[in-house]
Amino acid sequence: MRSEFLHFSPPLIGDEEVEEVVQTLRGGWITTGERAQRFENDFRAYVGAPAALAVNSATSALHIALAALGIGEGDAVVSTDMTFVSSIHVIEHQRARPVLVDVEPDTLNIDPDQVEAAVKRIKGVKAILPVHLYGHPAEMGRIYDIARRHGLAVVEDAAHSLPARYRGRMIGAPADGMDVPNLVAFSFYATKNLTTGEGGMLTGPPELLDEARVWSLHGMSRDAFKRYTSEGSWRYDVVLPGFKYNMPDVQAAIGIHQLEHLDEMQKRRRAIVAQYDEAIGQLEELETPVARPEVESAWHIYLLRLRPERLRIGRDQFIEELRRRNIGASVHFIPIHQHTYYREHHQLRPEQFPVAQREFERMLSLPLSPAHSDQDVADVIEAVTDVVEKNRS
Ligand SMILES: Cc1ncc(COP(=O)(O)O)c(C=O)c1O
């Protein structure tokens, strides 16, 4: 058994990231400036987006996406029950109504049939907010088709899905042939495939991103950093009651080099996934994650599902047994309908989300990071196998 606790998702930070941060700190400009601009340009080119805006989290990116689309009181947004709360909080922040639907049993992504039914049933739907859960793109062909037919915007939560492809198209790039406004929010939180500690990026059509940029910085009509440069002026005008969501250069300095290393880090991630699939796939008590043929998953999270009829222990105890073997597992996510706020304010009940509820009860996420060594991966496999062998029913 391992002697040290294995963290679930440690970051992989190279010397280049460290050096760039040091240079930034010594360079005399540490908030949003040239490095943030460079990170935006590099990111835009990497995913093939028409425009990109660096912000301080994916939550901020989602929030200003809704603000830029003019979504507010009296509007409704259709989203998924199986996500992190901030995907849904942002709808509340705009005083719009979240309409949550259940998920598909294999990917746990939003179910397009239920999206369509909700759009037809509920008055005032303005947007669909799918989440590419665990890095596996949602069924975007169907979702864009629904959006186009009903005149809706699409705001994609891509917190997990850098880099991922749906039918060959990179998540973050424009949806082919679909004249639907699509805004895509990425996260650079500490555990994400690319990290800046905290951070995020919004991609989308340039005119919507111009609007989002104003929302992201106090509603000022021009970039604040230019105020202090030779190009700028002290005079500024505020055109909206905006937020404070800009990404500082200290963080962009990390992001620039994380992006350079991303393909290499993804290669390592995929190799770990292949090892898990091979070893764990032999255990009949467990289900390994799916990847549909039309997608390339970003493999942000390795989802394991227990077959409860074959085990004497449930999910909670499985995680506890892994912890006793010094392996840090987690759960993604507690469905939205279970949280007090959403239960009480939107009268949500488990019966409305049978798939999310059932899958939540048997799911856990294994450690997955390019920073993990071969020994770490072998330790996880050994621990999982041992827990299964000792608890077969
Ligand atoms: C699906 C999903 N959406 C949004 C977020 C929010 O990301 P951030 O922490 O960058 O705001 C997360 C964070 O973990 C997430 O998992």
The ligand as a Tripos MOL2 file, in Angstrom:
@<TRIPOS>MOLECULE
LIG
   16    16     1     0     0
SMALL
NO_CHARGES

@<TRIPOS>ATOM
      1 C1        -18.9000   21.8520  -14.9230 C.3       1 LIG1
      2 C2        -18.3020   23.0650  -14.2820 C.ar      1 LIG1
      3 N1        -18.7290   24.2760  -14.6440 N.ar      1 LIG1
      4 C3        -18.2300   25.4110  -14.1190 C.ar      1 LIG1
      5 C4        -17.2290   25.3470  -13.1780 C.ar      1 LIG1
      6 C5        -16.7110   26.6300  -12.6040 C.3       1 LIG1
      7 O1        -15.3630   26.8100  -12.9130 O.3       1 LIG1
      8 P1        -14.5370   27.9560  -12.1550 P.3       1 LIG1
      9 O2        -14.0680   27.3720  -10.8680 O.co2     1 LIG1
     10 O3        -13.4090   28.2750  -13.0940 O.co2     1 LIG1
     11 O4        -15.4490   29.0980  -11.9610 O.co2     1 LIG1
     12 C6        -16.7310   24.1200  -12.7610 C.ar      1 LIG1
     13 C7        -15.6810   24.0700  -11.7370 C.2       1 LIG1
     14 O5        -15.1940   23.0960  -11.2880 O.2       1 LIG1
     15 C8        -17.2820   22.9390  -13.3170 C.ar      1 LIG1
     16 O6        -16.8500   21.7460  -12.9330 O.3       1 LIG1
@<TRIPOS>BOND
     1     1     2 1
     2     2     3 ar
     3     2    15 ar
     4     3     4 ar
     5     4     5 ar
     6     5     6 1
     7     5    12 ar
     8     6     7 1
     9     7     8 1
    10     8     9 2
    11     8    10 1
    12     8    11 1
    13    12    13 1
    14    12    15 ar
    15    13    14 2
    16    15    16 1
@<TRIPOS>SUBSTRUCTURE
     1 LIG1         1 GROUP 0 **** ****
